[in-house]
Amino acid sequence: MSFMVWLVFVGSCTAVYSSQCPSDVLVMYRMVVHMEWAEETFPKQYPLWRPPAQWSVVVGRSHNASGVLWRLGKTASDSLKVFIETGKSDLLIREGKQQKRGVLSEFFAPPVQKGVGVTEAVFFADALHSKVSAISRITPSPDWFVGVDSFDLCIGNKWLDTVSLDLEPTDGGTDNGYTFSSPKWATEPRSPISHIRSRFPDHPANSFFYPEMENLPRIAYVRFLKLKEFSLSKQMSPEVLGENLLESSVVGVPGPSLFSSPDNELDEFDKSLKQEKKKQKRKKSIMDPAEMNAFRSRPEITMKSKSKNPKKHHYRRKPCRVGEWSEWGNCSKICEFGEQIRTREVIHYASKNGRPCPPLEETRRCRDIEMCRNPTTGFFRWQ
């Protein structure tokens, strides 16, 4: 019988029970976040432009008691302050790197460009890192966000199959603003992180102030679904697993050679990569007019007259020579599948009837989520 638990997010999502799950098991979970910030349910000062209502990237981690991302009732760290005020996650990621023994898996879900939408990510947990935390900034806002605070996915000695948590708007305590678009006004000293209620803060200018309501409508909720459990035997040791992930993964997404999700989305992504590679093989180098003029003026092209007619010349045959590939450029999209480009330059152009130049540009699929550029250090943190 499937073990299913449905919970309501009240206060911080901190599990009451301690983890007693098997220590030789690695568990794969999918996090699906549903955003429900609609003008119909939150009509007061609902942001329609500059910018419209939306959500930042979701930053998450599986961790133990020392790898906390944020904590209700505590003051925000400097890295958290930057994220909840600007949506920039660089410092949060750097903080996770420094907590080597506290964090197992860092994961990221793409931003939602509207108030209502869905985003998701895959991550891993084990008995030593059974808690999960996540956070997404409400945009625009002074320092407001929704998130999960250290929820334990292991209850008793079993990993939860599925769990749903309601998320409440939360005040980071770093900015005094009351409205979505209020100017920056730092809170000094910082206030403890607290939930925003329909009557708290008790100020008519507050964008979430609905005194006629007992509780605010739901603004978001998250579901965690267990995908698979792996036994960390000799054949599936952390070292071997990490190497295989590095070979078969694309910027933070586990490769289909090891894992497959129920809807085969990873397999489909693998197919799209193969199709992209085939397209690149069929590409041909095309010389633009500027390159053609440069080619004609190259000093290494020699001409010898074979007849008395000066208009007839003979080109010494020379193959095209190209340099080394450059480093891959930045991903064209953030937190979504995009493209990276690398190029190389022509050292010597081919002479007439010489071997033409090979392609001077290559592209590949990518998913640029900052630290996910390095799956070994950004996705896993093995002890």
ROPA-392093 format. One line per field, with one value per residue (C-alpha): residue number from 1; residue in three letters; chain; x, y, z negated. Coordinates in steps of 0.1 Angstrom, whole numbers, plus 5000, padded with zeros to 4 digits. Example, Ala and Ser with C-alpha at 12.3 -4.5 7.8 and 13.67 -1.06 7.14 Angstrom:
REM residues 2
k: [1 | 2]
r: [ala | ser]
c: [A | A]
c1: [5123 | 5137]
c2: [4955 | 4989]
c3: [4922 | 4929]
This chain:
REM residues 383
k: [1 | 2 | 3 | 4 | 5 | 6 | 7 | 8 | 9 | 10 | 11 | 12 | 13 | 14 | 15 | 16 | 17 | 18 | 19 | 20 | 21 | 22 | 23 | 24 | 25 | 26 | 27 | 28 | 29 | 30 | 31 | 32 | 33 | 34 | 35 | 36 | 37 | 38 | 39 | 40 | 41 | 42 | 43 | 44 | 45 | 46 | 47 | 48 | 49 | 50 | 51 | 52 | 53 | 54 | 55 | 56 | 57 | 58 | 59 | 60 | 61 | 62 | 63 | 64 | 65 | 66 | 67 | 68 | 69 | 70 | 71 | 72 | 73 | 74 | 75 | 76 | 77 | 78 | 79 | 80 | 81 | 82 | 83 | 84 | 85 | 86 | 87 | 88 | 89 | 90 | 91 | 92 | 93 | 94 | 95 | 96 | 97 | 98 | 99 | 100 | 101 | 102 | 103 | 104 | 105 | 106 | 107 | 108 | 109 | 110 | 111 | 112 | 113 | 114 | 115 | 116 | 117 | 118 | 119 | 120 | 121 | 122 | 123 | 124 | 125 | 126 | 127 | 128 | 129 | 130 | 131 | 132 | 133 | 134 | 135 | 136 | 137 | 138 | 139 | 140 | 141 | 142 | 143 | 144 | 145 | 146 | 147 | 148 | 149 | 150 | 151 | 152 | 153 | 154 | 155 | 156 | 157 | 158 | 159 | 160 | 161 | 162 | 163 | 164 | 165 | 166 | 167 | 168 | 169 | 170 | 171 | 172 | 173 | 174 | 175 | 176 | 177 | 178 | 179 | 180 | 181 | 182 | 183 | 184 | 185 | 186 | 187 | 188 | 189 | 190 | 191 | 192 | 193 | 194 | 195 | 196 | 197 | 198 | 199 | 200 | 201 | 202 | 203 | 204 | 205 | 206 | 207 | 208 | 209 | 210 | 211 | 212 | 213 | 214 | 215 | 216 | 217 | 218 | 219 | 220 | 221 | 222 | 223 | 224 | 225 | 226 | 227 | 228 | 229 | 230 | 231 | 232 | 233 | 234 | 235 | 236 | 237 | 238 | 239 | 240 | 241 | 242 | 243 | 244 | 245 | 246 | 247 | 248 | 249 | 250 | 251 | 252 | 253 | 254 | 255 | 256 | 257 | 258 | 259 | 260 | 261 | 262 | 263 | 264 | 265 | 266 | 267 | 268 | 269 | 270 | 271 | 272 | 273 | 274 | 275 | 276 | 277 | 278 | 279 | 280 | 281 | 282 | 283 | 284 | 285 | 286 | 287 | 288 | 289 | 290 | 291 | 292 | 293 | 294 | 295 | 296 | 297 | 298 | 299 | 300 | 301 | 302 | 303 | 304 | 305 | 306 | 307 | 308 | 309 | 310 | 311 | 312 | 313 | 314 | 315 | 316 | 317 | 318 | 319 | 320 | 321 | 322 | 323 | 324 | 325 | 326 | 327 | 328 | 329 | 330 | 331 | 332 | 333 | 334 | 335 | 336 | 337 | 338 | 339 | 340 | 341 | 342 | 343 | 344 | 345 | 346 | 347 | 348 | 349 | 350 | 351 | 352 | 353 | 354 | 355 | 356 | 357 | 358 | 359 | 360 | 361 | 362 | 363 | 364 | 365 | 366 | 367 | 368 | 369 | 370 | 371 | 372 | 373 | 374 | 375 | 376 | 377 | 378 | 379 | 380 | 381 | 382 | 383]
r: [met | ser | phe | met | val | trp | leu | val | phe | val | gly | ser | cys | thr | ala | val | tyr | ser | ser | gln | cys | pro | ser | asp | val | leu | val | met | tyr | arg | met | val | val | his | met | glu | trp | ala | glu | glu | thr | phe | pro | lys | gln | tyr | pro | leu | trp | arg | pro | pro | ala | gln | trp | ser | val | val | val | gly | arg | ser | his | asn | ala | ser | gly | val | leu | trp | arg | leu | gly | lys | thr | ala | ser | asp | ser | leu | lys | val | phe | ile | glu | thr | gly | lys | ser | asp | leu | leu | ile | arg | glu | gly | lys | gln | gln | lys | arg | gly | val | leu | ser | glu | phe | phe | ala | pro | pro | val | gln | lys | gly | val | gly | val | thr | glu | ala | val | phe | phe | ala | asp | ala | leu | his | ser | lys | val | ser | ala | ile | ser | arg | ile | thr | pro | ser | pro | asp | trp | phe | val | gly | val | asp | ser | phe | asp | leu | cys | ile | gly | asn | lys | trp | leu | asp | thr | val | ser | leu | asp | leu | glu | pro | thr | asp | gly | gly | thr | asp | asn | gly | tyr | thr | phe | ser | ser | pro | lys | trp | ala | thr | glu | pro | arg | ser | pro | ile | ser | his | ile | arg | ser | arg | phe | pro | asp | his | pro | ala | asn | ser | phe | phe | tyr | pro | glu | met | glu | asn | leu | pro | arg | ile | ala | tyr | val | arg | phe | leu | lys | leu | lys | glu | phe | ser | leu | ser | lys | gln | met | ser | pro | glu | val | leu | gly | glu | asn | leu | leu | glu | ser | ser | val | val | gly | val | pro | gly | pro | ser | leu | phe | ser | ser | pro | asp | asn | glu | leu | asp | glu | phe | asp | lys | ser | leu | lys | gln | glu | lys | lys | lys | gln | lys | arg | lys | lys | ser | ile | met | asp | pro | ala | glu | met | asn | ala | phe | arg | ser | arg | pro | glu | ile | thr | met | lys | ser | lys | ser | lys | asn | pro | lys | lys | his | his | tyr | arg | arg | lys | pro | cys | arg | val | gly | glu | trp | ser | glu | trp | gly | asn | cys | ser | lys | ile | cys | glu | phe | gly | glu | gln | ile | arg | thr | arg | glu | val | ile | his | tyr | ala | ser | lys | asn | gly | arg | pro | cys | pro | pro | leu | glu | glu | thr | arg | arg | cys | arg | asp | ile | glu | met | cys | arg | asn | pro | thr | thr | gly | phe | phe | arg | trp | gln]
c: [A | A | A | A | A | A | A | A | A | A | A | A | A | A | A | A | A | A | A | A | A | A | A | A | A | A | A | A | A | A | A | A | A | A | A | A | A | A | A | A | A | A | A | A | A | A | A | A | A | A | A | A | A | A | A | A | A | A | A | A | A | A | A | A | A | A | A | A | A | A | A | A | A | A | A | A | A | A | A | A | A | A | A | A | A | A | A | A | A | A | A | A | A | A | A | A | A | A | A | A | A | A | A | A | A | A | A | A | A | A | A | A | A | A | A | A | A | A | A | A | A | A | A | A | A | A | A | A | A | A | A | A | A | A | A | A | A | A | A | A | A | A | A | A | A | A | A | A | A | A | A | A | A | A | A | A | A | A | A | A | A | A | A | A | A | A | A | A | A | A | A | A | A | A | A | A | A | A | A | A | A | A | A | A | A | A | A | A | A | A | A | A | A | A | A | A | A | A | A | A | A | A | A | A | A | A | A | A | A | A | A | A | A | A | A | A | A | A | A | A | A | A | A | A | A | A | A | A | A | A | A | A | A | A | A | A | A | A | A | A | A | A | A | A | A | A | A | A | A | A | A | A | A | A | A | A | A | A | A | A | A | A | A | A | A | A | A | A | A | A | A | A | A | A | A | A | A | A | A | A | A | A | A | A | A | A | A | A | A | A | A | A | A | A | A | A | A | A | A | A | A | A | A | A | A | A | A | A | A | A | A | A | A | A | A | A | A | A | A | A | A | A | A | A | A | A | A | A | A | A | A | A | A | A | A | A | A | A | A | A | A | A | A | A | A | A | A | A | A | A | A | A | A | A | A | A | A | A | A | A | A | A | A | A | A | A | A | A | A | A | A | A | A | A | A | A | A | A | A | A | A | A | A]
c1: [5000 | 5014 | 5023 | 5008 | 5007 | 4990 | 5001 | 4992 | 5021 | 5016 | 5046 | 5078 | 5077 | 5099 | 5092 | 5086 | 5102 | 5139 | 5151 | 5157 | 5157 | 5183 | 5218 | 5226 | 5198 | 5198 | 5163 | 5153 | 5125 | 5107 | 5096 | 5066 | 5057 | 5023 | 5021 | 4985 | 4991 | 4961 | 4945 | 4911 | 4922 | 4946 | 4931 | 4947 | 4976 | 4981 | 5012 | 5003 | 5035 | 5070 | 5073 | 5041 | 5035 | 5060 | 5082 | 5120 | 5140 | 5133 | 5165 | 5165 | 5187 | 5185 | 5205 | 5209 | 5204 | 5236 | 5227 | 5196 | 5186 | 5163 | 5145 | 5112 | 5117 | 5154 | 5170 | 5180 | 5216 | 5234 | 5231 | 5194 | 5188 | 5203 | 5181 | 5147 | 5154 | 5168 | 5163 | 5200 | 5211 | 5249 | 5256 | 5231 | 5249 | 5283 | 5269 | 5258 | 5292 | 5308 | 5284 | 5301 | 5289 | 5255 | 5242 | 5238 | 5220 | 5215 | 5187 | 5170 | 5135 | 5130 | 5113 | 5076 | 5071 | 5035 | 5017 | 5001 | 5022 | 5041 | 5078 | 5097 | 5131 | 5147 | 5169 | 5183 | 5182 | 5196 | 5194 | 5220 | 5204 | 5167 | 5155 | 5145 | 5143 | 5133 | 5126 | 5112 | 5110 | 5077 | 5084 | 5079 | 5081 | 5103 | 5116 | 5087 | 5089 | 5074 | 5093 | 5098 | 5118 | 5137 | 5109 | 5119 | 5110 | 5118 | 5090 | 5100 | 5119 | 5101 | 5106 | 5074 | 5059 | 5042 | 5035 | 5018 | 5025 | 5007 | 5031 | 5024 | 5037 | 5066 | 5084 | 5122 | 5125 | 5152 | 5130 | 5104 | 5082 | 5045 | 5036 | 5047 | 5064 | 5075 | 5110 | 5139 | 5140 | 5163 | 5152 | 5180 | 5184 | 5168 | 5135 | 5129 | 5115 | 5077 | 5046 | 5023 | 4987 | 4955 | 4956 | 4994 | 5012 | 4982 | 4986 | 4961 | 4989 | 5000 | 4995 | 4984 | 4961 | 4926 | 4910 | 4876 | 4893 | 4902 | 4930 | 4946 | 4938 | 4964 | 4992 | 5013 | 5018 | 5045 | 5044 | 5073 | 5070 | 5094 | 5107 | 5131 | 5153 | 5189 | 5209 | 5244 | 5262 | 5297 | 5282 | 5263 | 5288 | 5288 | 5320 | 5308 | 5274 | 5290 | 5313 | 5283 | 5263 | 5291 | 5293 | 5256 | 5242 | 5236 | 5240 | 5223 | 5198 | 5204 | 5213 | 5189 | 5215 | 5210 | 5176 | 5143 | 5112 | 5077 | 5068 | 5101 | 5110 | 5147 | 5146 | 5130 | 5156 | 5183 | 5167 | 5166 | 5203 | 5211 | 5189 | 5208 | 5241 | 5229 | 5220 | 5254 | 5270 | 5250 | 5260 | 5283 | 5306 | 5295 | 5319 | 5304 | 5315 | 5339 | 5357 | 5357 | 5375 | 5400 | 5405 | 5413 | 5438 | 5458 | 5495 | 5501 | 5480 | 5504 | 5496 | 5517 | 5509 | 5506 | 5500 | 5505 | 5470 | 5476 | 5440 | 5445 | 5462 | 5470 | 5463 | 5486 | 5463 | 5462 | 5437 | 5419 | 5434 | 5415 | 5424 | 5413 | 5378 | 5370 | 5354 | 5317 | 5298 | 5270 | 5237 | 5211 | 5185 | 5185 | 5169 | 5155 | 5169 | 5189 | 5220 | 5257 | 5280 | 5317 | 5337 | 5371 | 5389 | 5405 | 5443 | 5447 | 5419 | 5418 | 5430 | 5410 | 5401 | 5417 | 5400 | 5372 | 5370 | 5352 | 5323 | 5335 | 5307 | 5291 | 5261 | 5249 | 5219 | 5223 | 5205 | 5224 | 5214 | 5245 | 5263 | 5246 | 5273 | 5294 | 5272 | 5299 | 5302 | 5269 | 5245 | 5259 | 5278 | 5292 | 5307]
c2: [5000 | 5034 | 5055 | 5090 | 5120 | 5153 | 5182 | 5219 | 5243 | 5260 | 5279 | 5264 | 5230 | 5213 | 5176 | 5165 | 5130 | 5123 | 5104 | 5067 | 5057 | 5031 | 5047 | 5028 | 5042 | 5072 | 5086 | 5106 | 5131 | 5155 | 5188 | 5204 | 5240 | 5254 | 5292 | 5306 | 5344 | 5356 | 5390 | 5374 | 5362 | 5390 | 5421 | 5447 | 5465 | 5434 | 5442 | 5443 | 5459 | 5471 | 5442 | 5422 | 5396 | 5367 | 5343 | 5340 | 5308 | 5283 | 5275 | 5243 | 5219 | 5186 | 5189 | 5180 | 5203 | 5223 | 5230 | 5252 | 5275 | 5297 | 5295 | 5310 | 5332 | 5338 | 5368 | 5365 | 5359 | 5383 | 5358 | 5353 | 5391 | 5395 | 5368 | 5379 | 5415 | 5410 | 5374 | 5369 | 5335 | 5336 | 5341 | 5315 | 5290 | 5300 | 5295 | 5260 | 5252 | 5261 | 5238 | 5207 | 5183 | 5200 | 5198 | 5168 | 5181 | 5216 | 5220 | 5248 | 5251 | 5276 | 5310 | 5314 | 5344 | 5350 | 5350 | 5316 | 5287 | 5255 | 5248 | 5217 | 5202 | 5168 | 5163 | 5135 | 5128 | 5102 | 5093 | 5119 | 5146 | 5139 | 5175 | 5196 | 5234 | 5257 | 5293 | 5315 | 5353 | 5371 | 5396 | 5425 | 5429 | 5444 | 5412 | 5387 | 5351 | 5316 | 5285 | 5253 | 5253 | 5221 | 5196 | 5160 | 5136 | 5106 | 5099 | 5072 | 5047 | 5053 | 5078 | 5096 | 5086 | 5120 | 5150 | 5184 | 5216 | 5249 | 5279 | 5312 | 5347 | 5354 | 5386 | 5383 | 5411 | 5430 | 5458 | 5481 | 5483 | 5476 | 5474 | 5452 | 5482 | 5502 | 5518 | 5502 | 5510 | 5488 | 5474 | 5480 | 5459 | 5431 | 5416 | 5379 | 5361 | 5359 | 5350 | 5376 | 5373 | 5389 | 5413 | 5413 | 5436 | 5457 | 5485 | 5496 | 5501 | 5465 | 5448 | 5416 | 5434 | 5419 | 5426 | 5411 | 5377 | 5353 | 5338 | 5348 | 5326 | 5301 | 5317 | 5286 | 5250 | 5224 | 5186 | 5162 | 5129 | 5100 | 5087 | 5060 | 5045 | 5034 | 5010 | 5024 | 4991 | 4986 | 4988 | 5021 | 5038 | 5076 | 5078 | 5057 | 5074 | 5108 | 5098 | 5084 | 5115 | 5137 | 5117 | 5114 | 5147 | 5180 | 5209 | 5195 | 5172 | 5135 | 5115 | 5089 | 5062 | 5060 | 5074 | 5076 | 5095 | 5081 | 5103 | 5096 | 5133 | 5126 | 5101 | 5127 | 5153 | 5127 | 5122 | 5160 | 5162 | 5135 | 5153 | 5185 | 5168 | 5155 | 5190 | 5203 | 5176 | 5188 | 5225 | 5240 | 5269 | 5300 | 5328 | 5362 | 5392 | 5405 | 5372 | 5369 | 5403 | 5392 | 5360 | 5378 | 5401 | 5373 | 5376 | 5338 | 5334 | 5334 | 5339 | 5328 | 5337 | 5307 | 5327 | 5361 | 5371 | 5388 | 5382 | 5345 | 5334 | 5302 | 5298 | 5275 | 5251 | 5255 | 5238 | 5259 | 5258 | 5267 | 5272 | 5256 | 5258 | 5285 | 5279 | 5273 | 5306 | 5314 | 5296 | 5316 | 5311 | 5311 | 5281 | 5268 | 5247 | 5269 | 5269 | 5275 | 5284 | 5280 | 5293 | 5290 | 5312 | 5307 | 5307 | 5303 | 5304 | 5278 | 5287 | 5281 | 5244 | 5238 | 5221 | 5243 | 5255 | 5232 | 5247 | 5277 | 5275 | 5248 | 5248 | 5225 | 5223 | 5236 | 5245 | 5273 | 5274 | 5290 | 5264 | 5236 | 5242 | 5217 | 5187 | 5171 | 5201 | 5219 | 5190 | 5165 | 5170 | 5136 | 5131]
c3: [5000 | 5009 | 4980 | 4986 | 4964 | 4969 | 4947 | 4944 | 4943 | 4909 | 4895 | 4908 | 4925 | 4899 | 4893 | 4857 | 4861 | 4865 | 4895 | 4890 | 4926 | 4939 | 4942 | 4974 | 4995 | 5018 | 5027 | 5057 | 5053 | 5077 | 5063 | 5081 | 5071 | 5080 | 5079 | 5075 | 5072 | 5092 | 5094 | 5087 | 5053 | 5045 | 5061 | 5038 | 5056 | 5078 | 5100 | 5137 | 5151 | 5143 | 5135 | 5135 | 5109 | 5112 | 5092 | 5091 | 5095 | 5068 | 5048 | 5028 | 5010 | 4991 | 4959 | 4923 | 4892 | 4901 | 4937 | 4930 | 4959 | 4939 | 4906 | 4895 | 4864 | 4871 | 4889 | 4925 | 4934 | 4958 | 4987 | 4980 | 4978 | 5013 | 5027 | 5012 | 5022 | 5057 | 5067 | 5071 | 5058 | 5062 | 5025 | 5015 | 5037 | 5024 | 4989 | 4998 | 5011 | 4978 | 4959 | 4973 | 4946 | 4942 | 4978 | 5000 | 5031 | 5043 | 5069 | 5088 | 5105 | 5133 | 5125 | 5132 | 5154 | 5143 | 5110 | 5118 | 5131 | 5123 | 5120 | 5109 | 5101 | 5092 | 5062 | 5039 | 5002 | 4978 | 4941 | 4932 | 4953 | 4951 | 4947 | 4977 | 4979 | 5008 | 5014 | 5042 | 5041 | 5047 | 5075 | 5072 | 5034 | 5007 | 4992 | 4995 | 5005 | 5001 | 4990 | 4972 | 4940 | 4932 | 4939 | 4931 | 4959 | 4936 | 4911 | 4886 | 4908 | 4941 | 4969 | 4978 | 5011 | 5016 | 4995 | 5003 | 4984 | 4985 | 4988 | 4971 | 4981 | 4957 | 4947 | 4947 | 4921 | 4941 | 4957 | 4942 | 4974 | 4972 | 5008 | 5038 | 5055 | 5024 | 5026 | 5008 | 4971 | 4951 | 4917 | 4892 | 4872 | 4892 | 4879 | 4875 | 4905 | 4901 | 4921 | 4936 | 4925 | 4937 | 4907 | 4901 | 4905 | 4893 | 4917 | 4944 | 4969 | 4967 | 5001 | 4983 | 4958 | 4961 | 4927 | 4938 | 4943 | 4915 | 4936 | 4969 | 4999 | 5008 | 5028 | 5036 | 5027 | 5033 | 5038 | 5032 | 5050 | 5045 | 5078 | 5069 | 5042 | 5049 | 5028 | 5023 | 5028 | 5042 | 5077 | 5068 | 5045 | 5042 | 5061 | 5090 | 5090 | 5091 | 5121 | 5140 | 5134 | 5146 | 5178 | 5185 | 5171 | 5186 | 5162 | 5131 | 5148 | 5140 | 5171 | 5185 | 5183 | 5146 | 5138 | 5157 | 5145 | 5148 | 5178 | 5195 | 5197 | 5192 | 5221 | 5243 | 5234 | 5243 | 5277 | 5283 | 5276 | 5302 | 5328 | 5321 | 5326 | 5360 | 5371 | 5362 | 5384 | 5414 | 5409 | 5435 | 5431 | 5451 | 5457 | 5454 | 5477 | 5451 | 5448 | 5486 | 5489 | 5463 | 5482 | 5514 | 5497 | 5479 | 5487 | 5487 | 5519 | 5548 | 5585 | 5615 | 5650 | 5673 | 5705 | 5720 | 5708 | 5675 | 5664 | 5661 | 5629 | 5611 | 5574 | 5554 | 5537 | 5499 | 5475 | 5449 | 5415 | 5383 | 5347 | 5315 | 5302 | 5277 | 5243 | 5243 | 5239 | 5215 | 5217 | 5237 | 5210 | 5172 | 5155 | 5188 | 5216 | 5239 | 5261 | 5256 | 5285 | 5291 | 5320 | 5337 | 5361 | 5395 | 5395 | 5432 | 5457 | 5485 | 5519 | 5550 | 5553 | 5519 | 5490 | 5476 | 5440 | 5415 | 5394 | 5373 | 5348 | 5327 | 5304 | 5277 | 5253 | 5218 | 5186 | 5170 | 5133 | 5119 | 5098 | 5118 | 5144 | 5124 | 5115 | 5093 | 5069 | 5075 | 5075 | 5050 | 5018 | 5008 | 4974]
